[in-house]
Amino acid sequence: MKIALASDHAGYTEKERLKTLLADLGVEFDDLGPGSEASVDYPDYARKVAEQVAAGRVEQGLLVCGSGTGMAITANKVRGVRAAVAWSEETARLARQHNDANVLAIGARTTPPGDIPNIVRAWFATDFEGGRHAARVAKISEVEQSYQ
């Protein structure tokens, strides 16, 4: 699996820490930035990741910012992206199982640092269940289409 990875300044340190975990999990990644803790605008980086996912250049995205929320909101503006903020292993699993989420957003300021690797492991260990959830995910696309 190949993903796109990015953060803002608040998530930079956690993003850098996650690279080792991703390698250990066998997940290839393109680091789309930033390259330091210097202040940046999170929408720029969320958009880069979301566009890579939507274009099919990568299978999924991983975003890290202060709360995860701003990046998820931005990523969800890109057609075909289903970004979810996960603050626990359970929310990560459910986002994959029930929503077929393809972008994970994590809050570096709102999630205990020791929990972040477990959230990422849960995300990548979980597949979409399909079944009754497939029709619901299709409805998300219908809503998205009606507003574009």
C-alpha positions as CSV (number, residue, x, y, z in Angstrom):
1,M,0.0,0.0,0.0
2,K,1.1,3.5,-0.8
3,I,-0.2,6.6,1.0
4,A,0.3,10.4,1.0
5,L,1.4,11.8,4.3
6,A,1.4,15.5,5.5
7,S,1.0,17.7,8.5
8,D,1.1,21.3,9.5
9,H,3.5,22.8,12.0
10,A,1.5,21.5,15.0
11,G,1.7,17.9,13.7
12,Y,5.2,18.0,12.2
13,T,6.9,16.1,15.1
14,E,4.3,13.3,15.1
15,K,4.4,13.1,11.3
16,E,8.1,12.5,11.5
17,R,7.7,9.9,14.3
18,L,5.1,8.0,12.2
19,K,7.5,7.4,9.3
20,T,9.3,4.6,11.2
21,L,6.0,3.0,12.1
22,L,4.8,3.2,8.5
23,A,8.0,1.6,7.3
24,D,7.6,-1.2,9.9
25,L,4.0,-1.8,8.7
26,G,5.2,-2.0,5.1
27,V,3.3,1.1,4.1
28,E,5.0,3.2,1.5
29,F,4.5,6.9,1.7
30,D,5.1,10.2,-0.1
31,D,5.8,12.9,2.5
32,L,4.1,16.0,1.1
33,G,5.4,18.2,3.8
34,P,6.1,20.4,5.5
35,G,9.8,20.0,6.0
36,S,10.0,21.7,9.4
37,E,8.0,23.1,12.3
38,A,7.8,26.5,10.7
39,S,4.3,27.9,10.7
40,V,2.3,26.8,7.6
41,D,-1.4,26.8,6.6
42,Y,-2.9,23.4,7.1
43,P,-5.4,23.6,4.2
44,D,-2.5,23.7,1.7
45,Y,-1.2,20.3,3.0
46,A,-4.6,18.7,3.5
47,R,-5.4,19.6,-0.1
48,K,-2.1,18.0,-1.4
49,V,-2.9,14.7,0.2
50,A,-6.6,14.7,-0.7
51,E,-5.8,15.4,-4.4
52,Q,-3.3,12.5,-4.4
53,V,-6.0,10.2,-3.0
54,A,-8.7,11.4,-5.3
55,A,-6.5,11.0,-8.4
56,G,-5.7,7.4,-7.4
57,R,-2.0,8.1,-7.1
58,V,-2.1,6.7,-3.6
59,E,-4.6,4.5,-1.9
60,Q,-5.0,6.5,1.3
61,G,-3.9,9.6,3.1
62,L,-2.6,10.4,6.6
63,L,-2.8,13.9,8.0
64,V,-1.6,15.3,11.3
65,C,-2.4,18.7,12.7
66,G,-3.3,20.2,16.0
67,S,-6.8,18.7,16.3
68,G,-7.2,16.8,13.0
69,T,-10.4,18.7,12.4
70,G,-9.2,21.5,10.1
71,M,-7.3,19.1,7.8
72,A,-10.3,16.6,7.7
73,I,-12.7,19.5,6.8
74,T,-10.3,20.6,4.0
75,A,-9.7,17.1,2.7
76,N,-13.4,16.3,2.6
77,K,-13.9,19.2,0.1
78,V,-12.1,17.1,-2.6
79,R,-14.5,14.8,-4.5
80,G,-13.9,11.2,-3.6
81,V,-12.2,11.8,-0.3
82,R,-13.7,10.5,2.9
83,A,-11.5,11.9,5.7
84,A,-12.1,11.0,9.3
85,V,-10.7,12.3,12.5
86,A,-9.7,9.4,14.8
87,W,-8.8,9.9,18.4
88,S,-8.9,6.2,19.4
89,E,-8.3,2.8,17.9
90,E,-12.0,2.2,17.8
91,T,-12.8,5.4,15.9
92,A,-10.1,4.5,13.4
93,R,-11.4,1.0,12.9
94,L,-15.0,2.2,12.6
95,A,-14.1,4.9,10.1
96,R,-12.5,2.2,7.9
97,Q,-15.1,-0.6,8.5
98,H,-18.3,1.4,8.2
99,N,-17.4,4.6,6.2
100,D,-14.6,3.3,3.9
101,A,-12.7,6.4,5.0
102,N,-9.6,6.9,2.8
103,V,-7.9,9.7,4.7
104,L,-7.0,9.5,8.4
105,A,-6.6,12.8,10.3
106,I,-5.1,12.8,13.8
107,G,-4.8,15.6,16.3
108,A,-1.3,15.9,17.6
109,R,-2.4,18.3,20.4
110,T,-5.6,16.4,21.3
111,T,-4.4,12.8,21.2
112,P,-1.9,11.4,23.7
113,P,1.4,10.7,21.8
114,G,1.5,7.1,23.0
115,D,-2.0,6.5,21.4
116,I,-1.1,7.7,18.0
117,P,0.9,4.7,16.8
118,N,-2.0,2.4,18.0
119,I,-4.5,4.5,16.1
120,V,-2.5,4.2,12.9
121,R,-2.0,0.5,13.3
122,A,-5.7,0.0,13.8
123,W,-6.4,2.1,10.7
124,F,-4.1,0.1,8.4
125,A,-5.2,-3.3,9.9
126,T,-8.9,-2.6,9.1
127,D,-10.7,-3.0,5.8
128,F,-14.1,-1.8,4.7
129,E,-16.8,-4.3,5.6
130,G,-19.0,-3.5,2.6
131,G,-22.4,-5.1,2.9
132,R,-25.0,-2.9,4.5
133,H,-22.4,-0.1,4.7
134,A,-21.7,0.0,0.9
135,A,-25.1,1.5,0.2
136,R,-24.6,4.2,2.8
137,V,-21.2,5.1,1.5
138,A,-22.7,5.3,-2.0
139,K,-25.2,7.8,-0.6
140,I,-22.2,10.0,0.5
141,S,-21.1,10.1,-3.1
142,E,-24.7,11.0,-4.2
143,V,-24.7,14.0,-1.8
144,E,-21.3,15.0,-3.0
145,Q,-22.4,14.9,-6.6
146,S,-25.5,17.0,-5.9
147,Y,-23.4,19.9,-4.5
148,Q,-20.6,20.0,-7.1
